[in-house]
């Protein structure tokens, strides 16, 4: 059930009020049950930057109804697509919350994919192609990410993809701390709605912001972390937990293809945890690409 404009405005104003008095960020919680409301090719061919073949879809997880711990008369939609739309509408089409709004960005790049996905990828921030199209990972690095996903036996449509910041930093520079902090409540809201079983942090910026750790990629990779997005102090529900893995950003792999083998190790770890079956052997036409 979608929110009408009056309820959207009521929710937005209440969230703004709590933010101004230092309470938050505020997130949704679960409703009690019953309430209304492959092996990879030896030559690593699939991780080239050539287009990946489309594969069949798998069944999505059942939708989980959510509610908001706010004293305001609103109806929260049960549909995860609608829940994500509420977050997107809260950001607005021309967000001015941080300085990136005035540094040349064209549009907000919210996120894309299956709102019921078991696997979520989080990168650093939009680049030029993403800023132009309004979608994350659509340039050369995005094509490589598509092929990494295909190598896991999935399609882009079966995962959810987002970034630490939703506006392109000028010159594709690393997002600054205040910019990351400003976008964090919205990203955490996306995580709370999608409720993935595993998050893969793509690159050092994503890993350090999500984990709150300032360490090298060599130290961060190769194991799972327990991850729970922050929630309101007034939220009585048990925290939502998932696994988080760290691997190299596809843009880095384009600069240093030698790390593709290490990235594949990280993805295999994720596949094993999710019980993913490896795809059929890639078409030999892809070899050597």
N, C-alpha and C positions, 0 to 999 in steps of 0.2 A: 504494500500500500504506500503510495507516494505521499510526501508531505505537501499540503497546500501552501500558498505563499504566506498566509498568516502564521502558520505553525513554523515554517522555515524562519521567518523574521523573529518570532518569539524565541526559538532555540538559539539563533545567532546572537540576539541581544543578551540572553542569559549567559551564554558562553563568554561574550565580551565583558559582561559585568564581573563574572568570576575571575577572568584573566586580570582585570584592572585591580581587583582586591588581593591578587596574589594566590588565588586558588586555582590549581590545575597544573598541567593540562588535564582535561576531562575526557574520558573514553567510555565507550559502551561496554556493557557487561552482558553475560548470558542470562536469559530467562530460565527459571526453574523448569525442568521437564514437565510437560502437561499444561503449562500456563498458556493462556491465550496469547493471545498476542498475534652394452651390446657388444658380442665383444666389439670393441672399437678397432677399426682397421689398423693393421700394423704400421702402415705408412701415415697414419693420422690424416688421411685424405679428407675426412668429413670436417676437419677443423681448418680447411682452407677458407678463403673469402669468396668462394664461388657459391651460387644459390644452392640451398639444400632442398631435397625432394620433400614434398608434402607427405605426411603419414596420417593414418586414421586416428580418430579421436577416441578417448577412453571415457568411461562414465565418470561424472563429477560426483563429489561428495554431497550428501544431503545438506540443504541450507539450514543454518541454525538461527532461530529468531533471537534478536537482541533487544535490549532496552537501554534507556539513558537514566543515570542516577541524578536527575535534576528535578527540582520542584517546579515543574512547568507543565501545563496541560497540553501535551503534544502526543502524537501517535508516531512511533518509530517504525519504518517499514521493515517487514520481515525479509524482503528480497535483498540479497547482498548487492545487486546492481544498484538498487535504489539507495542503499546505505552509502555506497561509494559516491553516488551522485550528490548526496547531502554534503559530504566532505568537499567534493569538487565545487559545489555551489558556495560553500562557506569560504573557500579560497577566493572565488570570484574570477572573472575573466581578466581582470587588470589589477592583480594584487600589488599593493604598495607597502607591504610590511617590512621589507628590507631594501637595501640600496641596489640590489640587482634589478629592481624595477626601473631604475633610472640609468642603467649602464648598458642599454642597447638590446635587451631581450625583446623578442617579438611577441611571444605568447607563453602561457603557462603550459608545461608538459606534465600532465597529472600522473598517468600510469595506464597500463593496458594489459589485457589478458583475461583469464578465467577467474572470476571472483570466488570460485570454490577450489582453486588450485591447491594441490598439496605442496607445490614447489614455487618459491618466489625468488626472483633475482632482484637485487638492489645495487644499482651502480652509483656513480658519482654525481653527474649532472648532465643536462642536455648539451649537445654540440650544435653546430650550425644546421645540420640536416634535421635534427630533432626540433630545434627552435622554429624551423621553417614549416615542418609538418605537424607539430603539436603532439608527436608520439615519441616515446623513448626508444633508443637503439634502432634507428632506421637507416643509418649510414653504413659505412664499411664495417665498423665495429659491431653494428647491429646485425649485419649479415653473418659475421663470424659467430656472434652469440646464437643466432638462429641455427647455425650448423652444429654448435656445441649442444644445443637442446636436441636437435635431431639425432646426434650421436648417442644421446641418452634414451632414445626410443620415444621421444615426445615431439610435439609440435609447439610452436610459439603460442598457439591458441590455448594450449593446455596448461600454461604456466602464467604467473602474474609478474609483470616487470614494472619497476619504479626506480626512482633515483633519490639520493639524499636531499638534493635541492631540485626545485621544479622550474627554475629559470636558468637560462644559459649564462654562466659567468663570462665576462668579456675576455676574448681571446682564448676561451676554454681553460682559463686558469683554474687552480684548485679552489673550491668554495671555501670561504673564510668561516671562522667559528660562529659569528653572529648569524650568518646566512644559513648555516646548517641548523643552528638552534631554532631559528624562526620557522623553518620548514618541518622540523622534527615532529611536532604534534600532528600534523596532517599525515606524514608518513606512518607514524605509529597508529593513527586511526585506520589507515589502509591495511596495515598488518592485522589489527584487531578484527577488521571485517573479513578479510580473506582467511585468516587463521591457518596459515600454511603449516605443514609438518616440518618443512625445512626451508630456511632462508639461505641463499648463497650470496655472500657479500662479494661484489666484483671490484677488486682493487683495494688499495690501502686506505683511501679516503672513506669508502663505505665501511670497511672493516673497523677502522679506528672510531668512527662516529657511532656505529651500532654497538660496539663492544666497550667503548670508553677506554681503550688501551692504545698507548703510543708505542708500538713495537714494529719490528720489521716484518715484511711479508713472509720471510723464511720462518720466523717464529710463530706467526699467526696461522699459517696453513697446516693442513695435515691432520686436523682433529675437529671434533664437534664441540661447540659451546652451547650451554643452556641459555636460551634467550627468552625474556619475558618483557613485552612492551610495557612502559609505565602506565599506571591507571590512577584514577582519582582516589584520594584517601577515603572518600565517602562511598566508594564502590565495594560492597560486601562480597562480591563474587570472587571465587578463587582466581588467581592470575592465570592468564593464558601463557603456556610455555610451548616452545618449539626448539628445534635444533638449528644452529647457525654454523655454516661452513664458510671458509674464506678461500678465494682463489684469485688468479690474476684477471685484471680487466681485459676484455677483448682488444681494446685500443693498444694496450701494452703488448699483447701477443702479436699484433700486426707489426710492431716495431722490433720485437724480439721473438720470432717464431720458435726459437729453441725451447721456450718455456711451455709450449703446447703439451708436451708429454707430461710435465708436472701438473698442468691444469687438468689433463685427463685423469690423473690419479685422484685429484680432488673430486671430480665428477663421478668417478667410479665409487668412491666412498659414499656419496649421496645416493647413487643408484642402489647400492646394496642396502642402505637404510630404508629406502622407500620401496624396496622389492621390485624395482623396475627390471623388465626383461630387456636384454640388449636387442637392438634392431637387427634385421637381416643384413648380411654382408653388403656393404655399399657397392653400387655399380662400379665396375672396374674403370669406367670412363673417368671417374673422379680421381683415380690414382695419379700421383705425381703433380697434382694441381697445387 
